[in-house]
Amino acid sequence: MSTIEERPVFAAGTNEGDQEMTSRSGQTAKELLREVGAVLRMSEAEAAALADVQEDPDEDQTMIINMGPQHPSTHGVLRLMLELQGETVLRCKPIIGYLHTGMEKTGEELSYMQGGTNVTRMDYASPLNNELVFSMAVEKLLGIDGDIPERAKWMRMLLSEMNRMSSHLLFLATNGMDIGAVSMMLYGFREREEVLRFFQKVTGLRMNHNFIRPGGLAADLPPGWRDDVLEILEMLPTRLDEYEVLLTGQPIFRERLQGVGVITTKEALALGATGPILRSTGVAWDLRRDMPYLNYDQVEFDVIIGTYGDAYDRYSIRFNEIRESIRIVHQILEKMPSGDYRIQDKKVTPPPRARIDESMEALIHHFKIFTEGFKVPEGEVYVSIESPRGEIGCYIVSDGSSNPYRMRIRPPSFVNIQTLPHMMRGGLVADAVAVISSVDPVLGEVDR
Amino acid sequence: MSDEQMDTTAPAQVPAEQLHGCPVVYSRGQKVLLVPREAYVKTVKALLDESFEVCVDITAVDYLLMPNREVGAGVAPERFEVVVNLLSLENRDRIRIRVQVPEENAEIDSLFDIHPGAEALEREVFDMFGIRFNDHPDLTRILMPEDWDGHPLRKDYATARIPVQFKGSPS
């Protein structure tokens, strides 16, 4: 018990200010090398060469400042500490946790039926992908992942791809605004709103739908959905061409992005980055193609990759992924079969509404499913899909009850945000804005 | 006890699959490697050389409420379990590593030197579960405030236990 006296003030052993960037004099050489990226699986000779090259100044010549708020996602929720010498960024440390609401803990309190409402609020820019990965994990635990009806699968793909469009449109809007093309923000949000209007018609809500559920979906597509989708598919390509003129064709915009925030393949892999960040370095890795889920092996699309790993590559990858999503949705429209939109398994599916009025058993069944939920056999499973931001994974441990024993979402933004210090090193402070924007973090997902 | 003895004799007929000297089990068709804590970093390094080059996820589970659970392959359960998901781009393959970490000595070696991307993920595990990672360069809380007491994702951490004091309330 004497250890209590010896312990630091706080149980975790950390003190106030430990999360912040330490001053240069308080750092050991090893820590400094880590922050400038010398530990990325380099040989000792390479690391030493890097240490020689850097002409880091004394502490009195540098300044540590808090960056932002600039990007919409950084308004009070992402704090970046930069060490500057003049206008050059020497070090950067993202400090997160300001939006932490304990959603993984909440996930343990909610039943599998209610879990969707929780996960959908994590990455609020692509809620349907969150619901999809959660539902797929639950289905795999239940052992019904092979029995999902075809229509449900295609509907899930439709919603997932539409969500990818709306998420990337949001990226175009915020990216344009960060670089100074403020009109792009209005255009991007306008087009995104068209997609969200479609979601509202299908799911009833613009965001946080809880529409994809274990076993299938909450409801069938409404009448006239095909026309709504076609309207968006017709409208978007011409609008995208306009953006090409407005953004891609504009020398100032290109100058602001090209060669900014460069990351190499080696660094991206070492840091676990996925999605557009990994693809911008030239790695053709897309879970939709490489580890297909749903029916992605039955549609044709290209994996867009970059060459230089800079902010411009990441911009054009997202831009062209919207076009690929349009291509996929066209094929989904052709292949959408008729049939059931959810699995007819009494264990997980509530009875049809009409049966509830007729049968007492159906009423009890309905009541049981929505109050107690369904029991999931013991086990653990990890399922991952390609969200607009990278690999989103769901790790669920079940103890046989109707609540998950542990529900973990592997957030792509949380891991991707680690690449920021490496992208910013040696850049200008004005470019920091472009770099944050090109990583496209959603802080709701980073902090959960 | 007789049940456990039955279990240990059963795999003798069907030799259990091994990888780098660690037993392999399958969970819903997914490959899981049960690694002892001492061989953890060594095994991840061997897997990295075998093209498992991306450390996708590091997380942990607190099995406080499931003390007699079956880990498989005769591995003795402990309170905590560190779960690592690795990905091989080359072979389009995944593998999951589960390491048993005892409650009284909740620490494990850091993967930072092998997978630098483990930095934030290990900090999160430390923050949420209080499992310490040896040789981690910056083991501080990442999501919770620095002065937070306790580790929220532990099963003995009660939810909603902070007394709320309203300003000007009569009591």
Contacts between the chains, C-beta under 8 A, distances in Angstrom:
chain1	res1	chain2	res2	distance
A	9	B	147	7.9
A	10	B	146	7.1
A	10	B	147	5.4
A	10	B	148	7.5
A	10	B	149	6.8
A	11	B	130	7.9
A	11	B	149	5.3
A	11	B	150	6.4
A	12	B	126	7.7
A	12	B	127	7.5
A	12	B	130	7.2
A	12	B	140	7.9
A	12	B	141	5.7
A	12	B	146	7.7
A	12	B	148	6.8
A	12	B	149	8.0
A	12	B	151	7.5
A	14	B	139	7.9
A	14	B	140	4.5
A	14	B	141	5.6
A	14	B	146	5.2
A	15	B	146	6.5
A	16	B	146	5.3
A	16	B	147	6.1
A	17	B	146	7.0
A	18	B	140	4.3
A	18	B	141	7.7
A	18	B	146	5.5
A	19	B	140	5.2
A	19	B	141	6.5
A	19	B	142	7.2
A	19	B	146	5.7
A	30	B	137	7.4
A	31	B	137	6.1
A	31	B	138	7.6
A	34	B	116	7.9
A	34	B	137	5.4
A	39	B	112	7.6
A	39	B	113	7.3
A	39	B	116	5.6
A	40	B	116	5.5
A	41	B	114	7.8
A	41	B	116	7.2
A	96	B	142	6.6
A	96	B	143	6.9
A	97	B	141	7.5
A	97	B	142	6.1
A	97	B	143	4.1
A	97	B	144	6.4
A	97	B	145	7.4
A	100	B	143	4.3
A	100	B	144	6.7
A	102	B	152	5.9
A	102	B	159	7.8
A	104	B	128	7.6
A	104	B	153	6.3
A	105	B	152	5.7
A	105	B	153	5.9
A	105	B	159	6.4
A	109	B	159	7.2
A	140	B	28	5.4
A	141	B	28	6.7
A	143	B	28	7.4
A	269	B	53	5.4
A	269	B	54	5.7
A	269	B	89	7.7
A	270	B	115	6.7
A	270	B	116	4.9
A	270	B	117	6.1
A	271	B	116	5.9
A	271	B	117	4.0
A	272	B	54	5.7
A	272	B	55	5.4
A	272	B	56	6.3
A	272	B	115	6.8
A	272	B	117	3.2
A	272	B	118	7.7
A	272	B	121	7.8
A	273	B	117	7.4
A	274	B	54	7.7
A	274	B	56	7.7
A	283	B	89	6.9
A	285	B	89	5.6
A	290	B	89	7.7
A	290	B	92	5.3
A	291	B	92	5.8
A	291	B	94	7.9
A	378	B	69	8.0
A	379	B	27	5.8
A	379	B	28	6.0
A	380	B	27	5.5
A	380	B	61	7.9
A	380	B	83	7.9
A	381	B	27	6.4
A	381	B	28	4.9
A	381	B	30	6.5
A	382	B	30	6.6
A	382	B	57	7.6
A	382	B	85	5.7
A	382	B	94	7.6
A	382	B	96	6.0
A	384	B	56	7.4
A	391	B	56	6.4
A	391	B	87	8.0
A	393	B	56	6.6
A	393	B	57	5.8
A	393	B	85	6.9
A	395	B	57	7.0
A	395	B	59	6.2
A	395	B	83	6.7
A	395	B	85	7.5
A	397	B	61	5.4
A	399	B	65	7.3
A	399	B	66	5.6
A	405	B	61	7.4
A	405	B	65	7.6
A	405	B	66	7.0
A	406	B	61	4.7
A	406	B	62	7.6
A	406	B	153	7.9
A	408	B	57	7.7
A	408	B	59	4.8
A	410	B	56	6.5
A	410	B	57	4.2
A	410	B	59	7.6
A	410	B	85	7.3
A	414	B	120	6.5
A	414	B	121	7.9
A	414	B	124	7.7
A	415	B	117	6.2
A	415	B	120	6.9
A	415	B	121	7.0
A	417	B	120	7.5
A	418	B	117	6.0
A	418	B	119	6.5
A	418	B	120	5.2
A	447	B	143	5.9
A	448	B	143	7.6
